[in-house]
Amino acid sequence: MNQSLVLHYIYDPMCGWCYAASPLVAQLPKIPEISVQLHAGGMWTGDQIRHITPQLREFILRNDERIADISGIEFGAGYRNDLL
């Protein structure tokens, strides 16, 4: 395998767009010319930590609904009901 390209994928486990992109990212290892290096980031780390208020939950759910409409990805009930 002669890998000539390294893709650094910086993702946030709580990001709806990153979740929507996960099927595409999962296909990258099948391309022999690409080496993928994953880097976990986070919007809500350090001094950006937030508590999920009812208002923030509704904001996230509205945006995740838009992401689902655009991408076709489904956000599960466990995420919607238990995590948020």
Secondary structure, 3 states (H helix, E strand, C coil): CCCCEEEEEEECCCCHHHHHHHHHHHHHHHCCCEEEEEEECCCCCHHHCCCCCHHHHHHHHHHHHHHHHHHCCCCCHHHHHHHC
